[in-house]
């Protein structure tokens, strides 16, 4: 759980927002499960990989003012 919280804090720029994201935001990629649910299932590496992929400058999503924004080109 701490690995995911650490990675989410980097993406979200705030520990409080990272905790909220982990507990409350469903991830479409994982059948709308939360990061916390995935970690409970032993899927920590999957969540870390997801966070790495969305923090990539090549990913079409980014965080703006605490909200995920999808860039459509």
Secondary structure, DSSP 8 states (H G I E B T S, - for coil): -HHHHHHHHHHHSSHHHHHHHHHH--BGGGTTB-HHHHHHTT-HHHHHHHHHHHTSTTSSEEEETTEEEE---
